[in-house]
Structures are given as structure tokens and as C-alpha cells.
Amino acid sequence: MATIAPQIFFLSVFVNLFAGLALSFPILEERLRLTNVFQPEIFHSRRFRLILGVVAFVVGFTKLVIVTPPNPPVIGDLIPAIVGMVMGLTLAAAAYCEENSAPPKAIATLDGVFGPHAAVIGIVGAVTALLHFLFPAIILL
């Protein structure tokens, strides 16, 4: 019987990498010339960032439950799971606040806490995704 862990692993790496790029795109756009590889309109799209944020949060939460063998349950993929959930909340809150002039207090608070540090969170998330891909058996990573 096949397990779903490898699919969740690759989905986590993929989503965390793109969520990290989406959060840090304004900074990395000029420094790394990402416009040669990616369409900037996509990363500036509110709908794309909202959907990517929700997906990143859900995949991050799933990583808490389903870990990549031979890691122990829960703590095996803790850092990628937490980073994915934080990036998901950051993306979704920023996209929601961009659309609404008077967002709910909880969402405005999330955007106020994570929003100013979005680029740093994005870079940490992208690096974590790459490290998680290169070293899948390391505990916590």
C-alpha cells in the first residue's frame, strides 16, 4: 500500500518555495531579475496571493500530521510546517486587507504583525523549502 507522504513532501516544498517568492518578490524582483523567469503580474495579483496563502496554510497544517519517513511524527517536519502556515497567514491577510478598507480586527492584526516583515518571512520560507528538499531526513527540517 502506497503512502501519501512523498506527495505531501513535494507539495510542501513547491508551495513553500512559491509562497516565499510571492512574499519576497518586491525585493528579489530587481536583485535576482526574477522578471526574466516569472511574470510579475502573477505575483502582484491579489487573487493569486490569497489562494497561495490558503494553500500554504493548509499544506503546512497537513505537514504536522503527515511526515516524511523516517522522521518521527509531528516534530519530523515541524519547521517547514510552521513556516508554511506563517507564510500562508501572511499572504492571505495581506491580500484580504488590500481588498477591504475595513478588514476584521483579527485579520488586520495579523497583517500588522507579519506584514512589515513579509519579505524576510518569504526569504526564510524559500530557503527552508530548498533545505527541506535537499535534506528531507533531517529532524525538524
C-alpha positions in Angstrom: 0.0 0.0 0.0 1.4 3.4 -1.0 1.7 6.2 1.4 0.8 9.9 0.6 3.9 11.3 2.4 6.0 11.7 -0.7 3.3 13.7 -2.4 2.8 15.9 0.6 6.6 16.4 0.8 6.9 17.7 -2.8 3.7 19.7 -2.4 5.1 21.3 0.7 8.4 22.1 -1.0 6.7 23.6 -4.0 4.1 25.6 -2.1 6.6 26.9 0.4 9.0 27.9 -2.3 6.4 29.8 -4.3 4.9 31.4 -1.1 8.4 32.6 -0.2 8.9 34.0 -3.6 5.5 35.7 -3.6 6.2 37.3 -0.2 9.7 38.4 -1.1 9.1 39.2 -4.8 9.2 43.1 -4.4 12.8 42.8 -3.0 14.0 39.9 -5.2 12.4 41.2 -8.3 15.3 43.6 -9.1 18.1 41.9 -7.3 17.7 38.5 -8.9 16.0 39.7 -12.1 13.0 37.4 -11.5 11.1 39.1 -14.2 13.1 37.1 -16.7 11.7 33.9 -15.3 8.3 34.8 -13.8 5.5 37.1 -14.8 5.4 40.0 -12.2 1.7 40.4 -12.8 1.0 37.0 -11.3 2.9 37.7 -8.1 1.3 41.1 -7.7 -2.2 39.6 -8.2 -4.3 39.7 -5.1 -6.2 36.6 -6.1 -3.0 34.6 -6.6 -1.6 35.6 -3.3 -4.9 34.9 -1.5 -5.2 31.4 -3.0 -1.5 30.6 -2.5 -1.8 31.8 1.2 -4.7 29.5 1.9 -3.0 26.6 0.1 0.3 27.2 2.0 -1.6 27.2 5.4 -3.5 24.0 4.6 -0.3 22.2 3.3 1.6 23.4 6.4 -1.1 22.1 8.7 -1.1 18.8 6.8 2.7 18.5 7.3 2.1 18.5 11.0 0.0 15.3 10.6 1.8 13.6 7.7 5.6 13.5 7.9 8.2 12.2 5.5 9.5 8.8 6.6 11.8 8.1 8.6 11.1 11.3 10.6 9.1 11.0 13.8 5.5 12.2 13.9 4.8 15.9 14.5 8.4 17.1 15.1 9.8 15.5 12.0 8.7 18.3 9.6 8.0 21.0 12.2 9.9 23.9 10.8 8.6 23.6 7.2 5.0 23.1 8.6 5.3 26.2 10.8 6.9 28.3 8.1 4.3 27.3 5.6 1.4 28.2 8.0 3.0 31.6 8.8 3.6 32.4 5.1 0.0 31.3 4.3 -1.4 33.6 7.0 0.9 36.5 5.9 -0.1 36.1 2.2 -3.8 35.7 2.9 -4.0 38.5 5.4 -2.2 41.0 3.2 -4.3 40.1 0.2 -7.5 40.4 2.2 -6.5 43.7 3.7 -5.6 45.0 0.3 -9.1 44.4 -1.0 -11.1 45.7 2.1 -10.7 49.1 3.6 -12.1 47.9 7.0 -11.0 44.3 7.5 -11.9 42.4 10.6 -9.7 43.2 13.6 -8.1 39.7 13.7 -7.0 39.9 10.1 -5.8 43.5 10.4 -3.8 42.4 13.5 -2.2 39.5 11.5 -1.3 41.9 8.7 0.1 44.4 11.2 2.3 41.8 12.8 3.5 39.8 9.8 3.1 42.4 7.0 6.1 44.6 7.7 8.3 41.5 7.8 6.8 39.8 4.8 9.9 39.9 2.7 12.1 38.4 5.4 9.4 35.7 6.1 9.4 35.0 2.4 13.2 34.6 2.1 13.2 32.4 5.2 10.4 30.3 3.8 12.1 29.8 0.4 15.4 28.9 2.0 13.6 26.5 4.3 11.8 24.9 1.3 15.1 24.4 -0.5 16.8 23.0 2.6 13.9 20.7 3.2 14.1 19.4 -0.4 17.9 18.8 -0.2 17.9 17.2 3.3 14.5 15.5 3.8 15.6 13.1 6.5 16.9 15.8 9.0 14.6 16.0 12.1 12.8 19.4 12.3 13.7 20.2 8.7 
